[in-house]
Amino acid sequence: GRIQHQQRLLGSIVIFVDPKRNLIPKLRHWSNHRATGETVLHQLEGDDFTIISSSTDESGKPIHYRQPLSSRPDFIKLLGQGSGILKFNNRKGEAFIGFLNTIPDSRWFLVLMVKEDLLYAPYRKRFVLILSLVSAILFFFLLALFFWSRFQGKKKELEKKLESQRYLDTMQTIMVALGRDGCITMINRFGCNLLGYEEKELLGRSWGD
């Protein structure tokens, strides 16, 4: 006849994992743990989830508390997708950017979170540095443009003066310009030759002399 083997339960082994002793120490030594960021372990428990953090509260105890899943619609959305980026504020009102990733075939998921201001701090410093460099370049460019404009104005003024002087020098008559005090401010070459003086000797002298 057929021999039927009956299986009897001889015993059982129950494994109890204490998060404070077995999980939190591991979280503290993960490579992505920094003073500005943290990886937080979460466990789904029905309609709630439990947060197991490697950080400590004011009394020095690891943060471990339960929260309704309905209070985090962003968690519900990303848990359905399997992973994704989220933004949130902690209980102190500090802004964080996080990345949620589910652990396959389990009730656990991880959230890597970093303070938003610290995450963008290097980019802000670079922006300020670039803005300062652009401002400095713009300042020196405008300064160079200002002096170039003055140089061009002086150059045109000198060219006009030389052109007028050449015109006066070709005239065969004395051309003299006197100031209010009666002193010579301009005299052409014909006048210098006629009076027997160099131009520099006549400039500034009284016409009556």
C-alpha positions in Angstrom: 0.0 0.0 0.0 0.9 3.6 -0.2 3.0 4.9 2.6 2.1 8.4 3.7 4.7 10.5 5.4 3.4 12.9 7.9 5.4 16.0 8.5 5.5 17.3 12.1 6.7 20.7 13.2 9.6 20.0 15.5 10.5 23.6 16.3 10.8 27.1 15.0 13.5 29.8 15.0 12.4 33.4 15.6 14.8 36.2 14.5 14.2 39.5 16.2 16.0 42.5 14.7 16.4 45.5 17.0 16.7 48.6 14.7 18.5 50.6 17.4 21.2 47.9 17.7 21.3 46.3 14.3 20.2 49.0 11.7 21.0 52.4 13.1 24.8 51.7 13.6 24.9 50.5 10.0 23.2 53.7 8.8 25.8 55.8 10.6 28.6 54.2 8.7 27.1 54.3 5.2 29.3 56.1 2.7 26.6 58.7 1.9 26.2 59.9 5.5 27.4 63.4 5.9 26.9 66.3 8.3 24.8 68.0 5.7 22.8 64.9 4.7 21.4 61.6 6.0 19.9 58.4 4.8 16.7 57.6 6.6 15.2 54.1 6.8 11.4 53.8 6.6 9.1 50.8 7.2 5.6 50.4 6.0 3.2 49.2 8.6 -0.4 49.1 7.2 -1.6 52.7 6.6 1.4 54.1 8.5 5.1 54.1 8.1 7.9 54.2 10.8 10.9 56.4 10.5 14.2 55.0 11.7 16.9 57.7 11.6 20.6 57.6 12.5 20.2 61.1 13.9 19.3 61.7 17.6 16.9 63.9 19.3 17.6 66.5 22.0 17.9 63.7 24.6 20.4 61.8 22.5 18.1 59.0 21.6 17.8 57.9 17.9 14.8 59.3 16.1 12.2 56.6 15.8 8.6 57.5 15.3 5.4 56.5 13.4 3.5 58.6 11.0 0.3 58.1 8.8 1.2 57.5 5.2 -1.7 59.7 4.2 0.2 62.7 5.6 2.8 62.2 2.8 1.2 62.2 -0.6 4.6 62.5 -2.2 5.7 59.2 -0.5 2.6 57.5 -1.8 3.3 58.6 -5.4 7.0 57.7 -5.3 6.3 54.3 -3.6 4.1 53.5 -6.6 6.9 54.4 -9.0 9.7 52.7 -7.0 11.9 55.7 -6.7 12.1 59.5 -7.3 13.0 62.9 -6.1 11.0 64.8 -3.5 11.1 68.1 -1.6 9.9 68.6 1.9 10.4 70.5 5.2 11.3 68.8 8.4 9.7 69.5 11.8 12.0 72.5 12.3 10.8 74.0 9.0 14.2 73.4 7.2 13.9 72.7 3.5 15.3 69.4 2.2 15.7 67.7 -1.1 15.5 63.9 -1.0 15.6 60.8 -3.1 13.3 57.9 -2.3 14.2 54.4 -3.3 12.2 51.3 -2.4 13.8 48.0 -1.3 12.3 45.3 -3.6 10.0 42.6 -2.1 10.0 44.3 1.3 8.1 46.9 3.4 11.3 49.0 3.6 12.3 52.1 1.7 15.1 54.6 2.0 15.2 58.3 1.7 18.5 60.1 1.2 17.9 63.7 2.2 20.1 66.8 2.0 19.5 70.3 3.2 18.5 72.4 0.2 20.5 75.5 1.1 23.7 73.4 1.7 23.1 71.5 -1.6 22.9 74.7 -3.6 25.6 76.5 -1.6 28.6 75.6 -3.9 26.5 76.8 -6.9 25.6 80.0 -5.2 29.3 80.6 -4.4 30.2 79.9 -8.1 27.4 82.3 -9.2 28.7 85.1 -6.9 32.2 84.5 -8.2 31.2 84.6 -11.8 29.0 87.6 -11.2 31.9 89.4 -9.5 34.2 88.6 -12.4 31.7 89.8 -15.0 31.1 93.0 -13.0 34.9 93.6 -12.8 35.3 93.0 -16.5 32.4 95.2 -17.3 33.8 98.0 -15.0 37.3 97.9 -16.7 35.6 97.8 -20.1 33.6 100.9 -19.4 36.6 102.6 -17.9 38.7 101.8 -21.0 35.8 103.0 -23.2 35.7 106.3 -21.2 39.4 107.0 -21.6 39.3 105.9 -25.3 36.4 108.4 -25.9 38.4 111.2 -24.1 41.5 110.3 -26.2 39.5 110.4 -29.4 38.0 113.8 -28.4 41.5 115.2 -27.6 42.8 113.8 -30.8 40.1 115.4 -32.9 40.5 118.7 -31.0 44.3 118.7 -31.7 43.7 117.8 -35.4 41.3 120.8 -35.8 43.8 123.1 -34.0 46.7 122.0 -36.3 44.5 122.3 -39.3 43.5 125.9 -38.3 47.2 126.7 -37.5 48.2 125.4 -41.0 45.6 127.6 -42.6 46.7 130.7 -40.6 50.4 130.0 -41.5 49.6 130.1 -45.2 48.1 133.6 -44.9 50.5 136.5 -45.8 49.2 138.8 -43.1 49.5 138.9 -39.3 46.8 136.9 -37.5 46.8 137.5 -33.8 44.4 136.4 -31.0 44.4 138.4 -27.8 43.0 137.5 -24.4 41.0 139.8 -22.2 44.2 141.0 -20.6 45.6 142.0 -23.9 48.1 139.2 -24.0 48.8 137.2 -27.2 47.2 133.8 -27.1 47.8 132.9 -30.8 49.9 134.3 -33.7 50.6 132.9 -37.1 54.0 132.1 -38.6 53.9 135.2 -40.9 53.4 137.4 -37.8 56.3 135.7 -36.0 58.6 136.2 -39.0 57.5 139.8 -39.4 58.1 140.6 -35.7 61.4 138.6 -35.6 60.3 136.3 -32.6 59.6 132.7 -32.1 56.0 131.8 -31.4 56.8 130.7 -27.8 58.5 134.1 -27.1 55.3 136.0 -28.1 52.7 133.9 -26.4 51.6 135.4 -23.2 53.2 138.8 -23.9 51.2 142.0 -24.0 50.5 143.2 -27.6 51.4 146.7 -26.5 54.9 145.6 -25.7 
